[in-house]
Amino acid sequence: MNALVCALSLALLGATPTAELPREGRMLFEAAPDRLDARVGEWVTYQLEGSQQAFMRMAAVGEEKDAQGRDAVWLELEFGQHPAMKAPMAQFLMLVTRDVGLRTEGISRLFLTQGFERMQEVDQKALPALLGPPDKDSARPGPAPSSARIAAGPDMSVQRGKPARVMTLAGTVTAEPLEVLHKRTVLKRYWISREIPILRLAKMEFPGIRYSMEVRDHGVDAKQRMVLPVPGAKKITLEPASNLPDWMQPPPGSEPEPEENNP
């Protein structure tokens, strides 16, 4: 599925990084565009409504070439319980390749922290396990289809609506509605708008589980506000577990007991 496995699991569920993306985590970036055309300085804050209210802020704070010489942008990602990100629960800084976008294969560097911990970089060898396999979701919205309804897999289709003015927490914007259906059941709705920076997403809803994400604020004056570790600082790896920061350590006694070989 999509990228940011550890980011979304930590921020939304308080879990340790895992190769399995939680339900809420999978939802957040399903509407991310295939190409990241964000300009440096753009930022956007979303209000998340589900089992609890939370907020997410994204900001484009720099650009450079990645290790393969591709154009890339530095994205800050924050989660918290206050829209101004006072005392954020988790922070992430990612180098994202523009032509690939917010997908597993598009993220070449990742820094993260939780609470008041110092930010650490994830070791390159650990990135594939933390971010998950490459994105193969055919129902992910890309360029608007030319027809009103297109097939998107077995019993799946995408219904396209006409652009219209849509009310959001950040004001009224022009957005194009898209519905993903399984047969006749609406699984999710998107409102895509070029007026919203970075994700180009005005709203997203999952009616069946009463989950939504809606733009709250946005602007073009973002500055980098995350403090990077000093050169040569210890990086986050997967093995051994002792290399992980304290807040990612498994609790004592959580190791699985060996299975008995019963005849």
C-alpha positions as CSV (number, residue, x, y, z in Angstrom):
1,M,0.0,0.0,0.0
2,N,1.1,3.6,0.5
3,A,4.1,5.0,2.2
4,L,4.7,6.2,5.7
5,V,3.9,3.0,7.6
6,C,5.8,4.0,10.7
7,A,4.7,7.6,10.6
8,L,1.0,6.9,10.5
9,S,1.0,4.0,12.9
10,L,2.9,6.0,15.5
11,A,1.0,9.2,15.1
12,L,-2.6,7.8,15.0
13,L,-2.4,4.6,17.0
14,G,0.6,5.0,19.2
15,A,2.1,1.7,17.9
16,T,5.6,0.8,17.1
17,P,6.7,0.7,13.4
18,T,5.5,-2.3,11.6
19,A,5.3,-3.7,8.1
20,E,1.5,-3.6,8.4
21,L,-0.1,-0.3,7.9
22,P,-3.1,0.4,10.2
23,R,-6.5,1.2,8.8
24,E,-6.3,4.9,9.6
25,G,-2.8,5.1,8.1
26,R,-3.8,3.5,4.8
27,M,-6.5,6.1,4.4
28,L,-4.6,9.3,4.8
29,F,-2.4,9.1,1.7
30,E,-4.7,7.3,-0.7
31,A,-5.4,10.6,-2.4
32,A,-1.8,11.7,-2.8
33,P,-1.1,12.7,-6.4
34,D,1.3,10.5,-8.4
35,R,3.6,13.5,-8.9
36,L,4.5,15.9,-6.1
37,D,4.5,19.4,-7.6
38,A,4.5,21.3,-4.3
39,R,6.4,24.5,-4.2
40,V,8.8,25.3,-1.4
41,G,6.9,27.3,1.2
42,E,3.5,25.7,0.7
43,W,1.8,24.2,3.8
44,V,-1.5,22.7,4.6
45,T,-3.3,21.5,7.8
46,Y,-6.0,18.9,7.8
47,Q,-8.6,18.1,10.5
48,L,-9.1,14.3,11.0
49,E,-12.3,13.0,12.4
50,G,-12.8,9.3,13.4
51,S,-12.5,7.5,16.7
52,Q,-10.9,10.8,17.9
53,Q,-10.1,14.2,16.6
54,A,-6.6,15.0,15.4
55,F,-4.7,17.3,13.1
56,M,-2.1,16.8,10.4
57,R,0.2,19.4,8.9
58,M,2.4,19.1,5.8
59,A,4.9,21.7,4.6
60,A,7.4,21.8,1.7
61,V,10.5,23.3,3.2
62,G,13.3,22.7,0.7
63,E,14.3,21.0,-2.5
64,E,17.4,19.2,-3.8
65,K,18.5,16.2,-5.9
66,D,18.1,12.8,-4.3
67,A,20.8,10.1,-4.4
68,Q,19.8,9.1,-7.9
69,G,19.9,12.7,-9.2
70,R,16.2,13.1,-9.4
71,D,14.4,16.3,-8.4
72,A,13.1,16.0,-4.8
73,V,11.4,18.1,-2.2
74,W,11.8,18.0,1.6
75,L,8.4,17.6,3.3
76,E,7.6,18.1,7.0
77,L,4.8,16.0,8.4
78,E,3.3,16.6,11.9
79,F,0.5,15.0,13.8
80,G,-1.0,16.5,17.0
81,Q,-4.2,17.3,18.9
82,H,-3.9,21.1,18.2
83,P,-4.2,22.6,14.7
84,A,-1.2,24.9,15.4
85,M,0.8,21.8,16.3
86,K,1.6,22.9,19.9
87,A,3.5,19.9,21.4
88,P,3.0,17.6,18.4
89,M,2.8,13.9,19.0
90,A,5.0,13.0,16.1
91,Q,7.1,14.7,13.5
92,F,8.6,13.5,10.2
93,L,10.9,15.0,7.6
94,M,11.0,13.2,4.2
95,L,12.9,13.7,1.0
96,V,10.3,12.8,-1.7
97,T,11.1,12.4,-5.4
98,R,8.8,14.7,-7.3
99,D,8.1,12.3,-10.3
100,V,7.2,9.5,-7.9
101,G,5.3,11.3,-5.1
102,L,4.3,10.2,-1.7
103,R,4.8,6.5,-2.3
104,T,7.2,3.9,-0.8
105,E,9.6,4.1,-3.8
106,G,9.4,7.9,-3.8
107,I,10.9,8.5,-0.3
108,S,14.7,8.3,-0.2
109,R,15.4,9.8,3.2
110,L,13.3,9.8,6.4
111,F,13.8,11.5,9.8
112,L,11.4,11.0,12.7
113,T,10.7,11.7,16.3
114,Q,7.9,11.5,18.8
115,G,7.1,13.9,21.6
116,F,10.2,15.5,23.1
117,E,12.7,12.9,21.7
118,R,15.5,14.1,19.5
119,M,15.0,13.6,15.8
120,Q,16.8,10.6,14.2
121,E,17.3,9.5,10.6
122,V,16.1,6.0,9.5
123,D,18.9,3.9,8.1
124,Q,18.7,3.4,4.3
125,K,18.6,-0.4,4.8
126,A,15.6,-0.1,7.1
127,L,13.5,2.1,4.9
128,P,11.8,-0.7,2.8
129,A,10.7,-2.5,5.9
130,L,9.3,0.6,7.6
131,L,7.6,2.1,4.5
132,G,6.2,-1.1,3.1
133,P,6.1,-2.6,-0.4
134,P,5.7,-0.5,-3.5
135,D,2.2,1.0,-4.1
136,K,0.1,-1.2,-6.4
137,D,-3.3,0.2,-5.5
138,S,-5.2,0.7,-8.9
139,A,-8.0,2.6,-7.2
140,R,-5.8,5.4,-6.1
141,P,-7.0,8.6,-7.7
142,G,-4.7,10.0,-10.4
143,P,-5.5,12.3,-13.3
144,A,-9.2,12.7,-13.7
145,P,-10.7,10.1,-16.1
146,S,-12.1,11.2,-19.4
147,S,-15.4,9.4,-18.8
148,A,-17.9,9.8,-15.9
149,R,-17.2,6.2,-14.6
150,I,-14.3,3.9,-15.1
151,A,-13.4,0.4,-13.9
152,A,-10.8,0.2,-11.2
153,G,-10.6,-3.6,-10.5
154,P,-12.9,-6.5,-9.9
155,D,-16.4,-5.1,-8.9
156,M,-14.6,-1.7,-8.3
157,S,-15.3,1.6,-10.2
158,V,-14.6,5.3,-9.9
159,Q,-17.4,7.7,-10.4
160,R,-16.4,11.2,-11.5
161,G,-18.5,14.3,-10.8
162,K,-18.4,17.8,-12.2
163,P,-16.2,20.5,-10.6
164,A,-18.3,22.6,-8.1
165,R,-17.8,24.9,-5.2
166,V,-17.3,23.0,-2.0
167,M,-17.4,24.3,1.6
168,T,-14.4,23.3,3.8
169,L,-13.1,24.4,7.1
170,A,-10.6,26.6,5.2
171,G,-13.3,28.3,3.1
172,T,-15.0,27.5,-0.2
173,V,-13.0,26.0,-3.0
174,T,-13.6,24.6,-6.5
175,A,-13.2,20.8,-6.3
176,E,-13.9,17.8,-8.4
177,P,-15.7,14.9,-6.5
178,L,-14.6,11.3,-7.0
179,E,-16.3,8.3,-5.5
180,V,-14.8,4.8,-5.3
181,L,-17.5,2.1,-5.4
182,H,-17.6,-1.6,-4.8
183,K,-20.5,-2.6,-7.0
184,R,-23.1,0.0,-5.7
185,T,-21.6,0.7,-2.3
186,V,-19.6,3.9,-1.8
187,L,-16.3,3.0,-0.1
188,K,-14.7,6.5,-0.2
189,R,-15.2,10.0,-1.5
190,Y,-12.6,12.5,-2.5
191,W,-12.8,16.2,-3.4
192,I,-9.7,17.1,-5.5
193,S,-8.8,20.8,-5.8
194,R,-5.9,22.6,-7.4
195,E,-6.4,25.4,-4.9
196,I,-5.1,23.2,-2.0
197,P,-1.3,22.8,-1.7
198,I,0.7,19.6,-1.7
199,L,-1.9,16.8,-1.7
200,R,-4.4,18.8,-3.9
201,L,-7.0,17.3,-1.5
202,A,-9.9,19.4,-0.1
203,K,-11.8,16.6,1.6
204,M,-11.9,12.8,2.0
205,E,-14.7,10.6,3.5
206,F,-15.1,7.0,4.3
207,P,-18.9,6.7,5.0
208,G,-18.9,3.1,6.2
209,I,-16.6,3.8,9.2
210,R,-17.5,7.5,9.7
211,Y,-13.9,8.7,9.0
212,S,-13.1,12.0,7.4
213,M,-10.2,14.3,6.6
214,E,-10.8,18.0,5.7
215,V,-8.5,20.9,4.9
216,R,-8.5,23.4,7.7
217,D,-5.8,25.9,6.8
218,H,-3.1,26.4,4.1
219,G,-0.6,29.0,3.0
220,V,2.7,29.6,1.2
221,D,5.0,30.9,3.9
222,A,6.3,27.7,5.5
223,K,9.8,27.6,7.0
224,Q,11.7,24.5,8.2
225,R,11.0,24.1,11.9
226,M,12.4,20.7,12.6
227,V,15.9,20.4,14.0
228,L,18.0,17.7,12.3
229,P,20.5,15.5,14.2
230,V,24.2,16.3,14.0
231,P,26.3,14.6,11.3
232,G,27.3,11.1,12.4
233,A,24.4,10.7,14.8
234,K,23.1,7.3,15.5
235,K,20.4,6.2,13.0
236,I,17.3,4.0,13.4
237,T,17.8,0.5,12.3
238,L,15.6,-2.6,12.6
239,E,18.1,-5.0,14.1
240,P,19.2,-5.3,16.8
241,A,16.3,-3.7,18.8
242,S,18.8,-2.0,21.1
243,N,19.6,0.4,18.2
244,L,16.1,1.8,18.3
245,P,15.3,4.9,20.4
246,D,13.8,4.4,23.8
247,W,10.3,5.3,22.7
248,M,10.4,2.5,20.1
249,Q,11.7,-0.2,22.4
250,P,9.3,-3.2,23.0
251,P,8.0,-3.4,26.6
252,P,9.7,-5.9,28.9
253,G,8.3,-9.4,28.5
254,S,6.7,-8.7,25.1
255,E,8.9,-11.1,23.2
256,P,6.8,-14.1,21.9
257,E,7.3,-17.4,23.6
258,P,8.8,-20.2,21.5
259,E,6.2,-22.6,20.1
260,E,6.2,-26.2,21.3
261,N,6.6,-28.9,18.7
262,N,3.7,-31.1,19.7
263,P,3.3,-34.4,17.8
